[in-house]
Amino acid sequence: MQRVSYPSFRTVLGEHEIVRVAGANHALGGLLAEEAGFQAVWSSSLEVSASRGVPDASILSMAEYLESAANIQKVLRIPVVADCDTGYGGNLNVAHMVHEFEDAGITAVCIEDKLFPKMNSFVAGGQTLLDTAEFASKIVTAKRAQSTDDMFVIARTEALISGLDVAAALERCRAYADSGADAVLVHSKAKSRDQVLGFLEGWDFRCPVVIVPTTYPDWHIDEIKAAGVSVVIYANQGLRATVTALRDTYRAVYRHGDSTVVEDSIASVQDIFDLQRLPEWQKLDA
């Protein structure tokens, strides 16, 4: 069986007006995102943490997140963007992170400007930001550490998450772009797109903008593109759908005493074989 090849995230971004990215925490989820048409997969720290049954609060190690991202990338023909939280520590940790993820074939990483250890953005409180200059120095370090031009570093600001205004988010992102970030991610947990639109209106597009419309899900992709966004990440919809589907399936089977009640609504075993590319593996044992 031939090893799967894939373009770098930088290449994909150059080939599309807007890149749509789906969150996943394992290779099968990545395969389903690719099958649906997404141009990249977000190896989500929330999803990876949840898959281990622990909070998204810097509990898992870099090695554990790296393993998940690398396992996803191995089977895909589209690039993985790794959610690397704060870079797992200080500047030297960031350099180590870039080396390790790059060696694993990951061509895009995202780090955020919160203090380590971080708490998930949608949890009330605990959203203390790193000083702008200190985080900008992390970006400089990340770019110095990369060994190929393919590595794409996304600087994520949590300014709006922490309660600061759009002007503060813009100031931070300008500093990060000037420090070498390949793109900036502006994150908001507001129930409308207004904060992000305000950011876009004030942004000079010195580098691409990434958004994560978790709390403002009604923003259509055509409108997002028209507003000037380059990358949109649907970061946790897959995880949330999985929780609902598994809960409903397990409860139905237990309640009814057999699985016939769900058989018509779940994937066939053959479907799983196809996703595993079983025929290609069988040829190796011919």
C-alpha positions, 0 to 999 in steps of 0.5 A: 500500500502506498503511503498517503501524500498530502499538500502543506497547509500553506499550499492549500491556503494558496489554492482556495479563497477560503479554507474550511477546517473540521475538528477531529481527535482521531484518524477516523474523524479526520477521514470523515472530514476529508470525505465530506470535502473539508480542506484541512482538519483541526486536531482540537485540544478540546476534542483530544482532551475529551476523548481522554475524559479530562478537561481541556486545561493543559492536563495532557502533555505535548506528546499526547497531543502530538500523537493524536495529530500525527495519527490523523495526518498519517491517513489523510490527503489533506493537511492537519492544523494542530491546536497547540494551546499556549505552545506547552510552556515558554519560548524553548517549549515552543521551539521544541513543539515546532521541531516535534510537530514538523518532524511528524509531518504537521505543516500548521500549528496554532498557539494562543496568547494565554498563560500556561496552564490554560483553561478552555476558552468557553469556561468562565474565568481563568482566561489570563493573557500573556503580555503582548510582547512576551507572546510576540516573542513566542511567535518569533521563536516558533518561526526561527525554529522551523526547518522548512518553509512549509511550516505555518504558524497561526497566532491566536488571540484570546483578547475578546475571550478574556473580556478585552475590546476589539481594539485590544484584539487588533493591537495584539494581532498586529504585533503578532503579524509583525513578529512573523505569524503566518495568520492570526486567529481572532476568537470570540464567545459572543452569541453574534458575529459582531465582535469578529466583524468589528475586528475585520473592519479594523484589520489591514490584512497584513496576514490572513484571518482565521475564525472559529464560529462556535457561538455564532453558528449562523454565519454562512460560508459565503458571508464569511468569505465576503467579510475577508476571512481566509480560514474557518474552523468548525472546531468541535461540532464533530465531537458534540455530534459523536456524544449525541449519537453514541448516547442515543445509540447505547441507550436505545440498545440497552432499553430495547434489549437488542440492537435491531432498533438502531441497525438501519441508522448506523454505519455498516461494518463494510463502511468501516472496512472501506474507511480503513482501506481494508482492500489495500491492506489485504493486497499486501498479504496476497 
